[in-house]
Every structure is written in C-alpha cells, then in structure tokens.
Amino acid sequence: MAIPADMNSMLISMVLAVVLVTLCVLVHYEVLRLASKMLPSLTIRPRNRILFIMAAAFFAHTIEIWIFGIAYWLSAQHLAIGGLIGQATGGFPEFIYFSTVSYTSLGLGDLYPTGAFRLLTGVEALVGLTMIAWTGSFTYLSMQKFWDLHGPKKPRKTD
C-alpha cells in the first residue's frame, strides 16, 4: 500500500520541523551561553552590557529566522512539499521575509504557505514565541545581576 502524496509531504514536514526546532534551540542556547560567559569579563558600563545581551539575542533570532527561511527555500526547490503563494515571485529573499513574519507571529498575509509548509509555519511561530520568551527571561536575569553595578543613587542638591 502506497502512502498518499499529501501524507508523505506531511511526514517530511514533521521530520523537518523536529530538525529545525532542535537547531533553533541549540543556536539560542549556545548564543546565550556564550554571551553569559563573556559578560563578567567585559569592561564596559552596565548599560552597555545590557546592549551586548540584546545584540547577542537579536543575533540568535536572526540566525533562527534564516534557518527556517533556508529550509523553506530548499524544501520548495527540492522537496516540493509546499510553497508560498500570494504576492510571491519565488525568490530566496521572500522565504527569509516569510520566515521573519512567521517567527514573530506577525502574519501579514501578503504571502501564505501551501501544502505541508503550513505545518512548518505553525511550528516556526511556536519556536519564535518560545525563543522570544527565553530571551526576555535571560535579559531580565542579566539585568538583575548587573543592576547593582550602577552604584548608589547620588542625592539631589536642593536649593
């Protein structure tokens, strides 16, 4: 008994989703781990340390968006499990744009997925939500750790 094409595409998409989630979690973990490891040795002001953390987190999110965008593009080109329709020309930058819109859960609607891409899009939105929450908690913990480095407040002079 042969597996229907729709089911085959969905199975490929499910396996791809597991791989993409794993890659994104590993990227996020490693970027935040390295940023956390570097923070104590930085000889910059506390405010700049928070900017460093935000830059590292933004870097991680950008890599994760590109991971999904490349996967969408490769899947459309070589696996034929789905695609993008709407105002699409099929160019690589559109897959990165679509990934950004999906990762951030913005969902503008000018491009939308077909076939098994629909599953990947839902998974990417969940990954984006989780990674953004992870970044928020990491940033909060880092701010809490370095908040006291600002020093005591100086009393105001009154006339």
ABEGO torsion letter per residue (X at the ends): XBBBAAAAAAAAAAAAAAAAAAAAAAAAAAAAAAAAAAAAABBBBAAAAAAAAAAAAAAAAAAAAAAAAAAAAAAAAAAGAEBBBEABAGBAAAAAAAAAAAAAGAGAGABBBBEAAAAAAAAAAAAAAAAAAAAAAAAAAAAAAAAAAAEBBBBBBBX
